[in-house]
């Protein structure tokens, strides 16, 4: 099992921009300028967590919790407003937050993100902001094990 955190504002991925270089080669990149630095940040945390362990093999379970700051408008003079939502139901959507994390772990934690057969993901308000990642082997009978 691998369990680590990467601190900082999670950046979405997913939307792509295509183009042609001067030499005629085509390219595809994330539209978000924050996606690449966030992915590199998550990758560094994963490298530290993995240490000298080999890449995980077989089917995997991925648990990811994104923590973001609650907006100031959720607070009034007496603290948290009753109208403030308990969970962040605003952009970026959870799927777009997951993509850079999955990409960052490829070649560090697993061979290919296709190995992830079960994914549990959530967004929540809290501190510190960042992502908590747990990856573990997943058995065929449905029980995950460490």
N, C-alpha and C positions, 0 to 999 in steps of 0.2 A: 504494500500500500504506500502511496505517496500522498503527503498532506503538506500543503504550503500556502502561504499568503503572499500576495503582491500588493503593495500599498500604492495609492495614487488614484486619480480619477479614471475609471474604466472608459475606454474609447470604443465606439462601435466600429464594426467592419461590415463588409457585405456588399455595399454599393461599389461598383467598379467603374473605372474610366479606362477607355481603350485609346490607343494612339499609334502613331508610326514614328520611329526614330529617324534621324537624318540618314542613317545607313539603310533604311528601308525595312528594318525589323519592326514587327508589331509588338506591342506590350500591353499588359493589363496591370492596373494598380488600384489600390483602395482610393476612393474619392476623399475619404477623411484623412487629413494630414496628421491627425493624432493617432491613427491606427497603427502605423509602423513603430513609432516610439513605444506605445503601450505594449504591442506584441513583443518587442525586444525586452521590455521591463519584465513581463511575465516569463519570458524565456530565461532570463537571468535568475529569477526566483526558482524556476523549475530545475535549472542546472544545479543550483546550490542544494535543493532538496534531494535530487537524485544522487548526488555524490558520485561514487564509482559504480553504482548499480547499472546492470545492463537494461536495455529498453524492455518495457513490459511486453509480454507476448499474449496472444489469444484474445478472447472477448473481454472487454473492460466496462466497468461502471464509472461514470464521471459525475461527480457532485460539484456544483459550482454555485457559490453565493456571492453576488455582487452587492456591495454596500456603498450607498451614496448619501451625501449630505441632504438633510431635510431643508427645503427652501425656507428662508426667513419669513416669508408670508404665511407660513403655517403656524407662526407664533404670534401671540398677542401679549398684552400687558400682564396677563395672568398665566402665561406659559402656552403650551400647545393648544391651539384652537380645537374645539369639538368638531369643527367641519374639516379638519385636516385628515386626508386619507391615511390609513394605516400603512399602506404600501405604495411605492412609486408606480403610478399608472400613467406615466408620461414617457415620451421618447428619451433615449433610444429603447427600442423593443429588445426583449431578452434574447431573441435569436441573433440579432446583430451584435449584441455584446459577447455572445458565445463564440462567434466565428474567429476573432483574433486570438482568443485563449486556445481554442482547438488547434489553430495553425501554429501557435507558439510552442505547443507541446510536441508537435511532430518532429521526430528525430532526436528528441530529448527524453521524453517519457515513453512514447510509443513509436512504432514504425509509421503508422498511418492512422488518421482519425476515424477511418472506417472500422477500426477495432472497437470503437465505442458502440456498444449495443444497448446500453441503458444510460439515460442522461437525466439527472435531476438538477434543475436550475431554478434560482430565485433571485429577485431583486428585493432589497429592503433598505430602509433608512437606518443610518447609524454612523458610528465612528469607530475606528478610522475608515476612511473610504478606501476601496480597493476590491480585491477578489480573494476568496478562499476557495482553494481547489483540492479535491480529494479524488484520487484515481485508484481503483482497486480491481483485482481480477473478478470476473463474473462467471459463475458456474452455470452449466446448462440447466440444472434443475431450478434455477432462479435465485439461488442463494449466493450473495456476494461473500467473499472471504478475503482476509488480509493476506 
